[in-house]
Amino acid sequence: MTTQTAQQAAQQTAQQAAQEAAQPTAQAAPAAQPVHRHSPRLPWAKLAPEVYKAMIALEVAAKKDLDPSLVELVKIRASQLNHCAFCLDMHVKDARAAGETEQRIYLLNAWEEAAGFYSPKEQAALALTEAITLLTEGFVPDAVHDRAAAHFGQAELAHLIALITTINAWNRFGVSTRMAPGQA
């Protein structure tokens, strides 16, 4: 094959490739994932004000006598697990306002691997938060409960369990009604 023939063959191959690329293929491209829009669905607090007021009262009672920083860590961790963007946005801001460090907030999603940043009491509370939040995976293991009980008195543990239950309820209101972050 001469140099001129080789150049012509290469030109033809390039033209064919360009034409094939411009034409739709017989195989359909995979369907794009639907875009999940986070516009609010329902102003539940306005439509059920008695429920909203009861939730506020439950939250106030639940966090009584608990360390404010611990309260926010628990709320953030449960909100991460529940994918509640509205609550994450709110509680990260609240944690900062309460003096929580950026590093501890950032590492919270991997608190077990960053255990040195959290006290044994906080670690026990975070493990209990995960066990209660992920009840669909089974139950709260005795070891997790016992670990928390070793760091919290009975009344304090009861309040912690109530706090975890309350933030999970808030998360479910937020996720199911698509409450938008930044619009607290």
Stockholm file with secondary structure:
# STOCKHOLM 1.0

chainA/1-184         MTTQTAQQAAQQTAQQAAQEAAQPTAQAAPAAQPVHRHSPRLPWAKLAPEVYKAMIALEVAAKKDLDPSLVELVKIRASQLNHCAFCLDMHVKDARAAGETEQRIYLLNAWEEAAGFYSPKEQAALALTEAITLLTEGFVPDAVHDRAAAHFGQAELAHLIALITTINAWNRFGVSTRMAPGQA
#=GR chainA/1-184 SS CCHHHHHHHHHHHHHHHHHHHHSCCSSCCCCCCCCCCCCCCCCHHHHSHHHHHHHHHHHHHHTTTSCHHHHHHHHHHHHHHHTCHHHHHHHHHHHHHTTCCHHHHHHGGGTTTTGGGSCHHHHHHHHHHHHHHTGGGSCCCHHHHHHHHHHSCHHHHHHHHHHHHHHHHHHHHHHHTTCCTTCC
#=GC SS_cons         CCHHHHHHHHHHHHHHHHHHHHSCCSSCCCCCCCCCCCCCCCCHHHHSHHHHHHHHHHHHHHTTTSCHHHHHHHHHHHHHHHTCHHHHHHHHHHHHHTTCCHHHHHHGGGTTTTGGGSCHHHHHHHHHHHHHHTGGGSCCCHHHHHHHHHHSCHHHHHHHHHHHHHHHHHHHHHHHTTCCTTCC
//
